[in-house]
Amino acid sequence: MTQDIKGLRTVLAAYGCAGASLQPLGNGLINLTWLVRPADGKPAVLQRVADVFPAEINRDIGVVADALARQGVVVPGVLPSLSGQLWVEAAGHNWRMLTWLKGACHESLSSPDQARSAGALLARFHRALDGLDHEFANPRLGVHDTARHLAALRDALVDHPAHPRRAQIAPLAESILAAAAGLPALPPSRDRIVHGDPKINNMLFDEASGEATSLVDLDTVGLMPLPLELGDALRSWCNPTGEDGRLGEFSAELFAAALTGYASAAGDWIEPAEVRAIMPATETIIIELAARFCADAFNENYFGWDASRFTTRSEHNEVRAAGQLTLARSFAAQREDLSNRLLEAFGLATD
């Protein structure tokens, strides 16, 4: 039961919400999240922040939210506790309260219009943070160190010779490593301030118009090459089957629409070299995520999982890894067409 989670009652009291009703919110893989409805106040979002994040990231989120608000980009802000703190420590974890924003959250995109709107919102987010002078407590430098993630998968293969599901996982791991060996070279790009995890369920949409309205989960905001950020977005947005199926399919139609939306809002802010790097970055990110899911199918210690659909964390992550591998193969089979659509969206000459 939600109310039985250790520290929860203490945290609610610290925010003056001791009698509030709670309901689980979202399908995040890292933080535990609830919608809080006080009897006499506005709804808010409570999160038990995963231990991988330092508590000081709440200051980062406050700075970023303020900078975005000045540019008309709406994101959740951090609410202070009754004592004025941006987070509360209880039961060995850090907790925070965020403003609640109305909107629909999707696990996958269903139309080019949604993709176009998502792309435009992400570009506005990036442009609004351009030039922000802030030293991040959690800069996440090298978060997309693909070589490190592939090495972690190799280590997992060695470290778990007796895993009960090894017969299912090991061949998948070998296939992912083989696909990684054939990845195109990723051109170097300078760091920008980015969201860091722009998957589709970190975006809210207006329920009436269908327009993308806000990006949420700002723990991951930091410095990263822009093509990697866009690659991470596109691998999520352009897979209509979502992350929890064994068969992924990369949609060229959603890809073109998302990039058209991004280009319309980014203009010449994004550099041609960054645009051209989106293709190899997207393919790299897909394989990298496949490797991460597959490693956790062995390690079973990082990603959250759906116990209502899968018997173990290992099973869920093996399915996720298989889905990303088939998504990568779908992408690779369409490289020429996707590259032409990319360049057309940004008005660049084909190679």
C-alpha positions in Angstrom: 0.0 0.0 0.0 1.2 3.5 -0.8 0.6 4.6 2.8 2.9 1.9 4.1 6.0 3.2 2.2 8.5 4.1 4.9 8.9 7.8 5.5 5.8 8.8 3.5 3.8 10.0 6.4 6.7 12.1 7.7 7.2 13.7 4.4 3.5 14.6 3.9 3.5 16.2 7.4 6.7 18.2 6.5 4.7 19.7 3.6 1.5 20.3 5.6 -0.3 17.6 3.7 -0.8 15.0 6.5 -4.4 14.3 5.5 -4.0 14.4 1.7 -5.2 11.7 -0.6 -2.5 10.0 -2.8 -2.5 8.1 -6.0 0.4 6.7 -8.0 1.4 8.9 -10.9 3.1 8.0 -14.1 5.3 5.1 -15.1 8.7 6.5 -14.3 11.6 4.0 -14.3 13.5 5.7 -11.5 11.6 7.9 -9.1 8.5 6.9 -7.2 5.8 9.5 -7.9 2.3 10.3 -6.5 -0.3 12.9 -7.1 -1.1 14.6 -3.8 -4.6 16.1 -3.2 -4.8 18.1 0.0 -8.3 18.6 1.4 -7.9 22.4 1.2 -5.2 23.1 -1.3 -4.0 22.6 -4.9 -2.9 19.2 -6.2 0.9 18.7 -6.2 3.3 15.9 -7.1 5.4 14.1 -4.5 8.5 12.2 -5.5 10.8 9.9 -3.6 14.0 10.7 -5.6 16.2 7.8 -6.6 19.5 7.6 -4.8 21.4 8.0 -8.1 20.5 11.7 -7.9 22.1 14.1 -5.4 19.7 16.1 -3.3 21.1 19.3 -4.6 19.6 18.7 -8.0 16.4 20.3 -6.6 18.3 23.6 -6.7 19.2 22.9 -10.3 15.5 22.3 -11.1 14.5 25.5 -9.4 17.0 27.5 -11.5 16.1 25.8 -14.7 12.3 26.2 -14.1 12.8 29.9 -13.4 14.9 30.4 -16.6 12.3 28.6 -18.7 9.4 30.6 -17.1 11.1 33.8 -18.2 11.0 32.5 -21.8 7.4 31.3 -21.5 8.2 27.6 -21.3 6.2 26.0 -18.5 7.6 23.1 -16.4 7.0 21.9 -12.9 8.6 23.9 -10.1 10.0 22.8 -6.8 7.7 23.6 -3.8 9.3 24.4 -0.4 8.5 22.4 2.7 6.9 24.2 5.7 10.5 24.9 6.9 11.5 26.4 3.5 13.6 23.5 2.3 13.5 22.3 -1.3 13.7 18.7 -0.3 13.0 16.5 2.8 15.2 13.7 4.0 13.3 10.7 5.5 13.8 7.0 5.8 17.1 7.2 4.0 15.8 8.9 0.9 15.3 12.5 -0.4 11.8 13.6 -1.2 10.4 16.6 -2.9 7.1 18.3 -3.8 6.5 19.7 -7.3 3.8 21.8 -8.8 1.3 19.7 -10.7 0.6 20.6 -14.3 -2.6 19.4 -16.1 -2.1 17.4 -19.2 -2.1 14.0 -20.8 0.9 11.7 -20.7 1.5 9.1 -23.5 3.6 6.0 -23.6 3.9 6.4 -27.4 2.9 8.9 -30.1 -0.1 8.1 -32.3 0.1 10.8 -35.0 2.5 13.1 -36.9 0.8 16.1 -35.4 1.7 15.0 -31.9 5.3 14.4 -33.1 5.5 17.8 -34.8 4.3 19.5 -31.6 6.7 17.5 -29.4 9.6 18.5 -31.6 8.6 22.2 -31.5 8.3 22.1 -27.7 11.7 20.5 -27.3 13.3 23.1 -29.5 11.7 25.9 -27.4 13.0 24.2 -24.3 16.6 24.1 -25.7 16.6 27.7 -26.9 15.2 29.0 -23.7 18.1 27.5 -21.7 20.8 28.5 -24.2 23.3 30.7 -22.4 22.1 29.9 -18.9 25.0 30.5 -16.5 24.6 27.8 -13.9 26.9 25.1 -12.5 24.8 21.9 -12.2 25.1 19.8 -9.1 24.4 16.8 -11.4 26.0 17.8 -14.7 25.7 14.1 -16.0 28.8 14.5 -18.2 29.4 11.4 -20.3 25.9 10.0 -19.5 25.7 8.6 -23.0 29.1 6.9 -22.8 28.1 4.1 -25.2 31.4 2.3 -24.8 30.9 2.2 -21.0 27.4 0.8 -21.3 28.6 -1.9 -23.7 31.4 -2.8 -21.4 28.8 -3.1 -18.6 26.8 -5.5 -20.7 29.9 -7.6 -21.3 30.7 -7.6 -17.6 27.1 -8.7 -16.9 27.5 -11.7 -19.2 30.6 -12.7 -17.3 29.3 -12.0 -13.8 26.1 -14.0 -14.1 26.9 -17.5 -15.4 24.2 -19.1 -13.3 21.4 -16.5 -13.8 18.1 -18.4 -14.1 17.2 -16.7 -17.3 20.7 -16.8 -18.9 19.5 -19.0 -21.8 17.1 -16.2 -22.8 19.3 -13.2 -22.1 22.8 -14.2 -23.3 21.9 -14.7 -27.0 20.2 -11.3 -26.9 23.2 -9.7 -25.3 25.5 -11.1 -28.0 23.2 -9.8 -30.7 23.2 -6.3 -29.2 27.0 -6.3 -29.0 27.2 -7.4 -32.6 24.9 -4.6 -33.7 27.0 -2.1 -31.7 30.1 -3.2 -33.6 28.4 -2.0 -36.8 27.3 1.4 -35.6 28.3 4.4 -37.7 30.9 6.8 -36.3 29.4 9.6 -34.1 30.8 13.0 -35.0 32.0 15.2 -32.1 29.6 18.0 -31.0 29.8 20.7 -28.4 27.8 20.4 -25.2 24.5 22.3 -24.8 22.1 22.5 -21.9 19.5 19.8 -22.6 16.7 17.9 -20.8 18.7 14.7 -20.7 15.7 12.3 -20.9 13.2 13.6 -23.5 11.3 10.3 -23.9 7.7 10.8 -24.8 6.2 10.0 -21.3 8.3 12.9 -19.9 6.1 15.3 -22.0 2.6 16.5 -21.3 -0.1 17.2 -23.9 -3.2 19.3 -23.8 -6.1 16.9 -23.8 -8.3 19.1 -26.0 -5.9 20.3 -28.7 -3.3 17.5 -28.5 -0.5 20.1 -28.4 2.6 19.4 -26.4 2.6 21.7 -23.4 5.4 20.8 -21.0 8.4 18.7 -20.3 8.6 17.1 -16.8 11.2 15.1 -14.8 14.0 17.7 -14.8 16.5 15.6 -12.8 18.4 15.0 -15.9 18.9 18.5 -17.2 22.6 19.1 -17.8 25.2 19.3 -20.5 25.2 17.0 -23.5 25.8 17.1 -27.2 22.6 18.1 -28.9 22.5 15.2 -31.4 22.5 12.7 -28.5 19.6 14.5 -26.9 17.7 14.5 -30.1 18.6 10.9 -30.8 17.2 9.9 -27.4 14.0 11.8 -28.1 13.6 10.3 -31.6 14.2 6.7 -30.5 11.3 7.2 -28.1 8.9 9.3 -30.2 9.3 7.3 -33.4 8.5 3.8 -31.9 4.7 3.5 -31.8 4.9 0.2 -30.0 6.5 1.8 -27.0 9.3 0.5 -24.8 7.6 -2.5 -23.2 7.1 -4.6 -26.3 9.5 -7.2 -27.8 9.1 -5.9 -31.3 10.0 -2.2 -32.0 9.4 -0.4 -35.3 10.9 2.9 -36.3 8.3 5.2 -37.9 9.8 7.3 -40.7 6.5 9.4 -40.7 6.8 10.3 -37.0 10.6 11.0 -37.5 10.0 13.5 -40.3 7.1 15.2 -38.4 9.1 15.5 -35.2 12.1 17.0 -37.0 9.9 19.4 -39.0 8.5 20.6 -35.7 11.9 20.9 -34.1 13.3 22.8 -37.1 10.4 25.2 -37.2 11.2 26.4 -33.6 14.9 26.0 -33.7 15.6 27.9 -36.9 19.3 28.5 -37.4 20.0 28.1 -33.7 20.9 24.4 -34.4 24.1 24.1 -36.4 24.2 22.0 -39.7 26.9 19.7 -38.2 24.6 19.0 -35.3 21.7 18.2 -37.7 23.8 15.8 -39.7 24.9 14.0 -36.5 21.3 13.2 -35.6 21.3 10.1 -37.7 24.2 8.3 -36.1 23.3 9.6 -32.7 19.8 8.1 -32.9 21.1 4.7 -33.9 23.7 4.8 -31.2 21.2 5.7 -28.5 18.9 2.9 -29.5 21.7 0.3 -29.2 23.0 1.9 -26.0 19.5 1.6 -24.4 19.2 -2.0 -25.6 22.6 -2.7 -23.8 21.4 -1.0 -20.6 18.2 -2.9 -20.5 19.9 -6.2 -21.3 22.6 -5.6 -18.6 19.8 -5.0 -16.0 18.1 -8.2 -17.1 21.1 -9.8 -15.6 21.8 -7.4 -12.7 18.2 -6.6 -11.7 19.2 -3.5 -9.7 18.3 -0.3 -11.7 15.3 0.0 -13.9 11.8 -0.1 -12.4 9.5 -2.8 -13.8 5.8 -3.7 -14.1 5.0 -6.6 -11.8 1.4 -6.7 -13.2 2.7 -7.8 -16.6 6.0 -9.5 -15.9 7.1 -12.1 -13.4 10.5 -10.5 -12.7 12.5 -7.4 -13.3 14.8 -9.6 -15.4 11.9 -10.6 -17.7 10.7 -7.0 -18.2 14.1 -5.7 -19.0 14.9 -8.6 -21.4 11.7 -7.7 -23.3 12.7 -4.0 -23.3 16.1 -4.9 -24.6 14.7 -7.0 -27.4 12.3 -4.2 -28.4 15.2 -1.7 -28.7 17.3 -4.2 -30.8 14.4 -4.7 -33.3 13.9 -0.9 -33.3 17.6 -0.5 -34.2 17.3 -3.0 -37.0 14.2 -1.1 -38.3 16.1 2.2 -38.2 19.1 0.7 -40.0 16.9 -0.7 -42.8 15.6 2.8 -43.5 18.8 4.8 -43.2 18.8 6.4 -46.6 15.2 7.4 -46.5 15.5 8.7 -42.9 18.6 10.7 -43.8 16.8 12.4 -46.7 13.8 13.2 -44.5 16.2 14.7 -41.8 17.9 17.0 -44.3 14.7 18.0 -45.9 13.2 19.0 -42.5 16.1 21.4 -41.9 16.4 22.6 -45.5 19.9 21.1 -46.0 21.3 19.6 -49.2 21.4 15.8 -49.4 24.8 14.2 -49.3 
